[in-house]
């Protein structure tokens, strides 16, 4: 990681350094001491920019939700039906592979936290709207869309996290396996 200079240090730079740290070394590597060292400052100086480790983790969860919603939204433009399903699935997979540490460190939904964060809820709702639009494009609405969206998320999450962890050791192309998996789920959801 490249050390930041003090003159340009702000909340955004601290969050970005934390993201780089967890993407490189995993969430267990994120401590305020290590982050301060990466930034070339003393640990107490971090409190000028973040609300301790819990505040930083909340900020990272908001950033993760925003980046993921942005990525899904970009993939959805101009698509419908099974093409939309495939494009959004691939965008989700690519996001997990690019931001593995950030993604894995922020898996809990805002709905499971004791204190709701408005920014996090807003960004998660953006992603949810994209997901329900994808499912509506396959003819699924209401509870059926929610069940299908859970299957979709589980499929992409499971495949992408196994891929990032090196869980596919066979010499077959992962892209083709993923395409077949997404196609099968899309076809199955359209039949129900």
C-alpha positions in Angstrom: 0.0 0.0 0.0 1.2 3.5 -0.8 1.4 5.7 2.3 -0.8 8.8 2.1 0.6 12.2 2.8 -0.7 14.1 5.8 -1.6 17.2 3.8 -4.2 15.3 1.8 -5.6 13.1 4.6 -9.4 13.3 5.0 -12.2 10.9 5.8 -12.3 9.7 2.2 -8.6 9.0 2.1 -8.8 7.1 5.4 -11.7 5.0 4.2 -9.9 4.3 0.9 -6.8 3.2 2.8 -8.9 0.9 4.9 -10.6 -0.6 1.7 -7.1 -1.2 0.2 -6.0 -2.9 3.4 -9.0 -5.3 3.6 -8.9 -6.0 -0.1 -5.2 -6.9 0.2 -5.1 -8.7 3.5 -8.7 -9.4 4.7 -10.8 -7.9 7.4 -8.7 -9.4 10.2 -5.9 -7.1 9.1 -7.9 -3.9 9.8 -6.9 -2.4 13.0 -6.6 1.3 13.8 -2.9 0.8 14.5 -2.2 -0.8 11.2 -4.3 1.7 9.3 -2.5 4.6 10.9 0.8 3.0 10.1 -0.2 2.6 6.4 -1.2 6.3 6.4 2.0 7.4 8.1 0.2 9.0 11.1 -0.3 8.2 14.8 -3.4 6.2 15.7 -5.1 9.0 17.7 -5.0 11.2 14.5 -7.5 8.8 12.9 -10.2 10.1 15.2 -10.0 13.4 13.4 -11.5 11.6 10.4 -13.5 8.6 11.6 -15.5 7.6 14.6 -13.2 4.8 15.7 -13.2 1.3 14.3 -17.0 0.8 14.5 -17.5 4.1 12.6 -15.0 3.1 10.0 -16.7 -0.3 9.5 -20.0 1.5 9.1 -18.5 3.9 6.5 -17.0 0.9 4.7 -20.4 -0.8 4.7 -22.0 2.3 3.1 -19.2 2.5 0.5 -19.6 -1.2 -0.3 -23.4 -0.9 -0.8 -22.9 2.2 -2.9 -20.2 0.7 -5.2 -22.2 -2.5 -5.6 -25.4 -0.6 -6.4 -23.6 1.5 -8.9 -22.1 -1.5 -10.6 -25.4 -3.3 -10.8 -27.1 -0.2 -12.1 -24.6 0.2 -14.9 -25.0 -3.4 -15.9 -28.8 -3.2 -16.0 -29.0 -0.3 -18.5 -30.8 -1.2 -21.7 -31.2 -4.9 -20.9 -34.2 -7.1 -20.1 -35.1 -10.7 -19.4 -32.4 -13.3 -19.3 -29.9 -10.9 -20.8 -30.5 -8.5 -17.8 -30.2 -11.5 -15.4 -26.8 -12.5 -16.9 -25.4 -9.0 -17.1 -26.3 -8.1 -13.5 -25.0 -11.5 -12.3 -21.7 -11.0 -14.1 -21.4 -7.4 -12.7 -22.0 -8.7 -9.2 -19.4 -11.5 -9.6 -16.9 -9.0 -11.0 -17.5 -6.6 -8.1 -16.9 -9.4 -5.5 -13.7 -10.4 -7.3 -12.5 -6.7 -7.4 -13.5 -5.8 -3.9 -13.3 -9.1 -2.1 -12.1 -7.8 1.2 -14.5 -4.9 1.3 -17.4 -7.1 0.2 -16.7 -9.9 2.6 -16.3 -7.5 5.5 -19.7 -5.9 5.0 -22.1 -8.8 4.4 -24.6 -8.1 7.1 -27.7 -6.3 5.9 -28.7 -3.0 7.5 -31.9 -4.7 8.5 -30.0 -7.0 10.9 -28.3 -4.2 12.8 -29.6 -2.6 16.0 -29.1 0.9 14.7 -30.2 1.8 11.2 -27.9 4.0 9.2 -29.8 6.1 6.6 -27.0 6.1 4.1 -26.6 2.3 4.3 -30.3 1.7 4.0 -30.6 4.1 1.0 -27.8 2.3 -0.9 -29.1 -1.2 0.0 -32.5 -0.1 -1.2 -30.9 1.0 -4.5 -29.4 -2.5 -5.0 -32.7 -4.1 -4.0 -34.7 -2.1 -6.6 -32.2 -3.2 -9.2 -32.7 -6.8 -8.1 -36.5 -6.6 -8.1 -36.3 -5.1 -11.6 -34.3 -8.0 -12.7 -36.8 -10.4 -11.3 -39.7 -8.5 -12.7 -38.1 -8.8 -16.1 -38.4 -12.5 -15.7 -42.1 -12.2 -14.7 -41.5 -12.5 -10.9 -43.2 -10.1 -8.5 -43.9 -9.8 -4.8 -42.8 -12.7 -2.6 -41.7 -14.7 -5.7 -39.3 -11.9 -6.6 -37.8 -11.8 -3.1 -37.3 -15.6 -3.0 -35.8 -15.5 -6.5 -33.5 -12.5 -5.5 -32.3 -14.5 -2.5 -31.4 -17.4 -4.8 -29.7 -15.1 -7.2 -27.6 -13.4 -4.5 -26.7 -16.8 -3.0 -25.7 -18.2 -6.3 -23.4 -15.2 -7.3 -22.0 -14.8 -3.7 -21.2 -18.5 -3.4 -19.6 -18.8 -6.8 -17.6 -15.5 -6.6 -16.3 -16.1 -3.1 -15.3 -19.6 -3.9 -13.5 -18.3 -7.0 -11.7 -15.5 -5.0 -10.6 -18.1 -2.4 -9.2 -20.4 -5.0 -11.9 -23.0 -4.5 -12.1 -24.0 -8.2 -8.9 -26.0 -8.8 -10.0 -28.0 -11.9 -8.6 -26.8 -15.2 -11.9 -25.9 -16.7 -12.8 -22.3 -17.4 -14.7 -20.6 -14.5 -16.5 -18.2 -16.9 -18.2 -21.0 -18.7 -19.2 -22.6 -15.4 -20.6 -19.4 -14.2 -22.5 -18.8 -17.4 -24.1 -22.2 -17.2 -25.1 -21.7 -13.6 -26.7 -18.3 -14.3 -28.5 -19.7 -17.3 -29.8 -22.6 -15.3 -31.1 -20.4 -12.5 -32.7 -17.9 -14.9 -34.4 -20.7 -16.8 -35.6 -22.3 -13.6 -37.0 -19.1 -12.3 -38.9 -18.4 -15.5 -40.6 -21.8 -15.3 -42.0 -21.1 -11.8 
